Amino acid sequence: MEEKLQALLESGKDAPQLRVSLAQACLARGDSDAAAAHLERALEQDPDYTAAWKFYGRALAAAGREAEARAAWENGLEIAERHGDRQAGREMQIFMRRLEKRSET
């Protein structure tokens, strides 16, 4: 699957949704740095894409970059609220709470 997505990207069909799908594949195989890079590009293309913010925070947290993860989710939550994307907003709130609990221990 990831190979097909990468082939689409290499053929010039770059799009935020494609980048998020590639990032998810990278996260699934444990490559949080590659996932973060794809998500940064997705957010450059569409800064209001809440799913990209959600996964960007996850990739950063997986890479041990907790402060950056929190900032990403805070940005994403603001955008989700502005666009009425309640589900993504709730998910990012949950991720932030989990991050807080992890850093308390």
TORKOL-4160 file (C-alpha; in steps of 0.2 Angstrom, whole numbers, padded with zeros to 4 digits, m for minus):
105
<pt num="1" X="0000" Y="0000" Z="0000"/>
<pt num="2" X="0014" Y="0012" Z="0005"/>
<pt num="3" X="0023" Y="0009" Z="m0011"/>
<pt num="4" X="0007" Y="0013" Z="m0022"/>
<pt num="5" X="0005" Y="0029" Z="m0012"/>
<pt num="6" X="0023" Y="0034" Z="m0014"/>
<pt num="7" X="0022" Y="0030" Z="m0033"/>
<pt num="8" X="0007" Y="0042" Z="m0034"/>
<pt num="9" X="0017" Y="0056" Z="m0025"/>
<pt num="10" X="0032" Y="0053" Z="m0037"/>
<pt num="11" X="0021" Y="0054" Z="m0052"/>
<pt num="12" X="0017" Y="0072" Z="m0047"/>
<pt num="13" X="0000" Y="0069" Z="m0038"/>
<pt num="14" X="0005" Y="0078" Z="m0022"/>
<pt num="15" X="m0010" Y="0082" Z="m0011"/>
<pt num="16" X="m0013" Y="0084" Z="0008"/>
<pt num="17" X="m0024" Y="0068" Z="0009"/>
<pt num="18" X="m0010" Y="0058" Z="0000"/>
<pt num="19" X="0003" Y="0065" Z="0012"/>
<pt num="20" X="m0008" Y="0060" Z="0027"/>
<pt num="21" X="m0011" Y="0043" Z="0020"/>
<pt num="22" X="0008" Y="0041" Z="0018"/>
<pt num="23" X="0011" Y="0047" Z="0036"/>
<pt num="24" X="m0001" Y="0034" Z="0043"/>
<pt num="25" X="0009" Y="0021" Z="0034"/>
<pt num="26" X="0025" Y="0027" Z="0041"/>
<pt num="27" X="0018" Y="0028" Z="0058"/>
<pt num="28" X="0012" Y="0010" Z="0056"/>
<pt num="29" X="0029" Y="0004" Z="0053"/>
<pt num="30" X="0037" Y="0015" Z="0066"/>
<pt num="31" X="0045" Y="0029" Z="0056"/>
<pt num="32" X="0039" Y="0044" Z="0065"/>
<pt num="33" X="0051" Y="0056" Z="0057"/>
<pt num="34" X="0046" Y="0051" Z="0040"/>
<pt num="35" X="0028" Y="0053" Z="0045"/>
<pt num="36" X="0031" Y="0070" Z="0053"/>
<pt num="37" X="0039" Y="0076" Z="0036"/>
<pt num="38" X="0024" Y="0070" Z="0026"/>
<pt num="39" X="0013" Y="0079" Z="0038"/>
<pt num="40" X="0023" Y="0095" Z="0038"/>
<pt num="41" X="0021" Y="0095" Z="0019"/>
<pt num="42" X="0002" Y="0092" Z="0020"/>
<pt num="43" X="0000" Y="0106" Z="0032"/>
<pt num="44" X="0010" Y="0118" Z="0021"/>
<pt num="45" X="m0002" Y="0113" Z="0007"/>
<pt num="46" X="m0018" Y="0115" Z="0018"/>
<pt num="47" X="m0015" Y="0123" Z="0035"/>
<pt num="48" X="m0034" Y="0120" Z="0040"/>
<pt num="49" X="m0033" Y="0101" Z="0037"/>
<pt num="50" X="m0038" Y="0095" Z="0055"/>
<pt num="51" X="m0033" Y="0077" Z="0051"/>
<pt num="52" X="m0016" Y="0082" Z="0047"/>
<pt num="53" X="m0014" Y="0091" Z="0063"/>
<pt num="54" X="m0020" Y="0076" Z="0073"/>
<pt num="55" X="m0008" Y="0064" Z="0065"/>
<pt num="56" X="0006" Y="0077" Z="0065"/>
<pt num="57" X="0004" Y="0078" Z="0084"/>
<pt num="58" X="0004" Y="0059" Z="0085"/>
<pt num="59" X="0020" Y="0058" Z="0074"/>
<pt num="60" X="0029" Y="0071" Z="0085"/>
<pt num="61" X="0024" Y="0062" Z="0101"/>
<pt num="62" X="0030" Y="0045" Z="0094"/>
<pt num="63" X="0047" Y="0054" Z="0090"/>
<pt num="64" X="0048" Y="0060" Z="0108"/>
<pt num="65" X="0045" Y="0078" Z="0104"/>
<pt num="66" X="0031" Y="0081" Z="0117"/>
<pt num="67" X="0031" Y="0100" Z="0117"/>
<pt num="68" X="0029" Y="0100" Z="0098"/>
<pt num="69" X="0016" Y="0087" Z="0098"/>
<pt num="70" X="0006" Y="0097" Z="0111"/>
<pt num="71" X="0008" Y="0113" Z="0100"/>
<pt num="72" X="0002" Y="0104" Z="0085"/>
<pt num="73" X="m0014" Y="0097" Z="0094"/>
<pt num="74" X="m0017" Y="0114" Z="0101"/>
<pt num="75" X="m0017" Y="0122" Z="0083"/>
<pt num="76" X="m0027" Y="0108" Z="0077"/>
<pt num="77" X="m0040" Y="0109" Z="0090"/>
<pt num="78" X="m0042" Y="0128" Z="0087"/>
<pt num="79" X="m0044" Y="0124" Z="0068"/>
<pt num="80" X="m0056" Y="0110" Z="0072"/>
<pt num="81" X="m0067" Y="0121" Z="0083"/>
<pt num="82" X="m0067" Y="0135" Z="0070"/>
<pt num="83" X="m0073" Y="0122" Z="0056"/>
<pt num="84" X="m0085" Y="0113" Z="0068"/>
<pt num="85" X="m0075" Y="0097" Z="0067"/>
<pt num="86" X="m0080" Y="0090" Z="0084"/>
<pt num="87" X="m0073" Y="0073" Z="0082"/>
<pt num="88" X="m0056" Y="0078" Z="0077"/>
<pt num="89" X="m0056" Y="0090" Z="0091"/>
<pt num="90" X="m0061" Y="0077" Z="0104"/>
<pt num="91" X="m0048" Y="0065" Z="0098"/>
<pt num="92" X="m0034" Y="0079" Z="0100"/>
<pt num="93" X="m0040" Y="0083" Z="0117"/>
<pt num="94" X="m0039" Y="0065" Z="0122"/>
<pt num="95" X="m0021" Y="0064" Z="0115"/>
<pt num="96" X="m0016" Y="0079" Z="0124"/>
<pt num="97" X="m0023" Y="0072" Z="0141"/>
<pt num="98" X="m0013" Y="0056" Z="0137"/>
<pt num="99" X="0002" Y="0066" Z="0134"/>
<pt num="100" X="0000" Y="0075" Z="0151"/>
<pt num="101" X="m0002" Y="0059" Z="0160"/>
<pt num="102" X="0013" Y="0052" Z="0152"/>
<pt num="103" X="0024" Y="0067" Z="0157"/>
<pt num="104" X="0017" Y="0066" Z="0175"/>
<pt num="105" X="0024" Y="0049" Z="0178"/>
